[in-house]
Amino acid sequence: MKEKNIILAARVLSMVFTPFYLSLVGLIALFTFSYLSLMPWAYKLTVLILVYLFTILIPTLLIHFYRNYNGWTLIELGKKERRVVPYLLSIVSYFVCYYVMHRFNIPHFMSNILMAALIIQILCALINVWWKISTHTAAIGGVTGALQAFAVIFGFNPIGWTCLVLILAGMVGTSRMILRQHSLRQVCYGFMLGLIVAYGVILGL
């Protein structure tokens, strides 16, 4: 019974902290800690809805339909050779969102977050051709990197938020190993990839 509860908790964590939330969390942080917090709520809500649609809802639904069409479970979809199409679906969704944001002249701080998430997705897809890497921890690594970059840009102390994100990263990484989707190396490398890419892209390095 205890083992079943642990597996259930791991599945819930994996579902809640999907690889797609990086852009949305980054924008919420930007609207909280930067001068963009002065923007009208209607504008901020519109941007958040746009990003939610193209980076979370649409890719999640497309991947769900793809998995059901092939009759695979979530565990079966996690095999390296079956992750190519989900990667492509999410990359196209992110690219469309970036294009729409660019067309509407949305400030570059916002589009940089999306660009970081897009690059992380592309790198994970390329690495996946040879070796399976954790996109879940790459995403939360991206949140960590974005948080550090914003701390440099806007001059606030990120220690409290960093501690919270690192705890969540540990929980997400552990859940992926409990579900036997990734090894410790795959989890750690995914986190480092996301952290380095997000930090570099947002700071313009």
C-alpha positions in Angstrom: 0.0 0.0 0.0 2.8 2.4 0.9 4.6 1.7 -2.4 1.4 2.4 -4.3 1.0 5.7 -2.6 4.6 6.7 -3.4 4.1 5.8 -7.1 0.8 7.7 -7.1 2.5 10.8 -5.6 5.3 10.5 -8.2 2.7 10.4 -11.0 0.9 13.5 -9.6 4.2 15.4 -9.4 5.1 14.5 -13.0 1.7 15.6 -14.2 1.6 18.9 -12.2 5.1 19.9 -13.1 5.1 19.1 -16.8 7.9 20.3 -19.0 5.7 22.9 -20.5 5.2 25.3 -17.6 8.6 27.1 -17.8 7.4 30.0 -20.0 4.3 30.7 -17.9 6.2 30.6 -14.6 8.9 32.8 -16.0 6.3 35.4 -17.1 4.5 35.3 -13.8 7.9 36.0 -12.1 8.6 38.8 -14.6 5.2 40.4 -13.9 6.0 40.2 -10.1 9.6 41.3 -9.8 10.2 43.7 -12.7 8.8 47.1 -13.9 6.4 45.0 -16.0 4.3 44.7 -12.9 3.1 48.2 -13.6 1.4 47.1 -16.8 -2.4 46.8 -16.9 -3.8 43.6 -15.5 -5.8 43.1 -18.8 -2.6 43.2 -20.8 -0.8 40.8 -18.5 -3.7 38.4 -18.4 -3.9 38.4 -22.2 -0.2 37.5 -22.5 -0.5 34.8 -19.9 -3.5 33.3 -21.6 -1.7 33.4 -25.0 1.4 31.6 -23.5 -0.8 29.1 -21.6 -2.6 28.1 -24.8 0.5 27.6 -27.0 3.0 26.3 -24.4 0.8 24.1 -22.2 -2.8 23.4 -23.3 -2.2 22.9 -27.1 1.0 20.7 -26.9 -0.5 18.7 -24.0 -3.7 18.0 -26.0 -1.8 17.2 -29.1 0.5 14.7 -27.3 -2.5 13.2 -25.5 -4.3 12.6 -28.9 -1.1 11.2 -30.4 -0.6 8.8 -27.4 -4.3 7.6 -27.6 -4.1 7.2 -31.4 -1.2 4.8 -30.9 -2.8 3.1 -27.9 0.2 3.8 -25.6 0.3 4.4 -21.9 2.3 7.3 -20.4 5.0 4.8 -19.5 5.1 3.4 -23.1 5.3 7.0 -24.5 8.3 7.6 -22.4 10.5 5.3 -24.5 13.3 7.2 -26.2 12.2 6.4 -29.8 8.6 7.4 -29.1 9.5 10.9 -27.8 10.4 12.4 -31.2 6.8 13.3 -32.3 5.9 14.8 -28.9 9.1 16.9 -29.0 8.2 18.1 -32.5 4.6 19.0 -31.5 5.8 21.0 -28.5 8.6 22.8 -30.5 6.1 23.8 -33.2 3.7 25.1 -30.6 6.4 27.1 -28.9 7.6 28.6 -32.2 4.1 29.7 -33.1 3.7 31.4 -29.8 7.1 33.2 -30.2 6.0 34.3 -33.7 2.7 35.7 -32.4 4.4 37.5 -29.5 6.9 39.0 -32.0 4.2 40.1 -34.3 2.3 41.9 -31.5 5.6 43.6 -30.4 5.5 42.1 -26.9 8.6 43.3 -24.9 11.8 41.3 -25.5 12.0 40.3 -21.8 8.9 38.2 -22.3 9.9 36.7 -25.6 13.3 35.9 -24.2 11.7 33.6 -21.7 9.9 31.8 -24.5 13.0 31.6 -26.6 14.9 30.0 -23.6 12.1 27.4 -23.3 12.1 26.8 -27.1 15.9 26.3 -27.1 15.7 23.9 -24.2 13.0 21.9 -26.0 15.1 21.8 -29.2 18.3 20.7 -27.4 16.4 18.0 -25.4 14.9 16.7 -28.7 18.4 16.6 -30.3 20.0 14.9 -27.3 17.1 12.4 -27.2 18.2 11.0 -30.6 21.2 9.5 -28.9 20.4 9.6 -25.2 17.3 10.0 -23.1 17.4 13.2 -21.0 14.7 14.5 -18.6 12.7 17.3 -20.0 10.9 17.6 -16.6 14.1 18.6 -14.8 15.3 20.6 -17.8 12.1 22.7 -17.4 12.6 23.3 -13.7 16.3 23.9 -14.3 15.1 26.6 -16.7 13.0 28.1 -14.0 16.0 28.2 -11.7 18.2 29.7 -14.4 15.6 32.3 -15.3 15.2 33.2 -11.6 19.0 33.8 -11.2 19.0 35.9 -14.4 16.2 38.1 -13.3 17.9 38.6 -9.9 20.9 39.9 -11.8 18.9 42.1 -14.1 16.5 43.6 -11.5 18.7 43.4 -8.4 16.6 41.4 -6.0 17.6 38.7 -3.6 16.5 35.3 -5.0 17.6 33.0 -2.1 14.1 32.2 -0.8 12.7 31.5 -4.2 15.8 29.6 -5.2 15.4 27.3 -2.2 11.8 26.6 -3.0 12.6 25.9 -6.7 15.5 23.5 -5.8 13.2 21.6 -3.4 10.6 21.2 -6.1 13.4 20.2 -8.6 14.5 17.5 -6.2 10.9 16.2 -5.8 10.3 16.2 -9.6 13.6 14.5 -10.3 12.9 11.9 -7.7 9.4 11.3 -9.1 10.9 10.6 -12.5 13.3 8.1 -11.1 10.6 6.4 -9.0 8.5 6.0 -12.2 11.6 4.5 -13.9 11.5 7.1 -16.6 15.0 8.4 -16.0 18.2 7.6 -14.3 20.0 10.0 -11.8 22.4 11.1 -14.6 19.5 11.9 -17.0 17.7 13.9 -14.3 20.8 15.9 -13.3 21.9 16.6 -16.8 18.4 17.7 -17.7 18.4 20.2 -14.8 21.9 21.6 -15.7 20.9 22.0 -19.3 17.8 24.0 -18.5 19.6 26.1 -15.9 22.5 27.1 -18.2 20.3 27.7 -21.3 17.7 29.9 -19.5 20.4 31.9 -17.6 22.4 32.5 -20.8 19.5 33.4 -23.1 17.7 35.8 -20.6 21.0 37.6 -19.9 21.8 37.6 -23.6 25.2 35.8 -23.1 
